[in-house]
């Protein structure tokens, strides 16, 4: 399993609970090894196996929670 880190720009996170909700929900996805969401910067980093979960699926999970999310471009 070769893990990659996907960086996402999120919107709508106002407090530590918002960050925790994303970390818990995305962290439960198959293929996700770790999640760090920062409500101050709006950045989230997800370490995952790209063969088990795609970045667009991670974005969809965050959007389903009621937040905005997009993969950060280099």
Secondary structure, 3 states (H helix, E strand, C coil): CCEEEEEEEEECCCCHHHHHHHHHHHHCCCCEEEEEEECCCCEEEEEEECCCCCHHHHHHHHHHCCCEEEECCC
